[in-house]
Amino acid sequence: MEHPFKKIGKKVAVVGCKHTTRDFILGLESYGFFIDHCVTIS
């Protein structure tokens, strides 16, 4: 089953420090969300 965001073309962007951003992205991807853009602050 395809994720609903893929059908309607929603874009997801994430901004944060490198450690929390990585954990957040992995968490979102485990629920089927796909990140299109990421800005990492070190």
N, C-alpha and C positions, 0 to 999 in steps of 0.2 A: 504494500500500500504506500502510495506516494504522500509525502508530507504536504499539508494544505498550503503552506507558504510557497512551495514550489509552483503550485497551480496559479496562484494569483500574483506571483512575481514580487513578493515583499522582499525588501533588502534589510539586512541586519548589520549594524556596525557596532564595534566594541572599542572603547577607549579606557585605558587604565595602566597601572604599573605592570611590569612583566610577570610577576608571580600570580597576582590575583587574576589578571587577564587570561593567563594560560588555564587556570583552574575553572574560570567562568566559561571559557570557550569549550573545554572538554565536557563540562556539565551540560551546556546547551546542546552540543552535538550528540550526547547520549540520549537526549529527549527528541532528537530529530531536527533541531534547528541548525541551519547552516550559516556560517559567518561569511559575509561578502567583503567586509573591510575591517581592518584592525589597526589601531594606532597604539603603540606601546611606549610608555614613559618609563625610562630606567632610573 
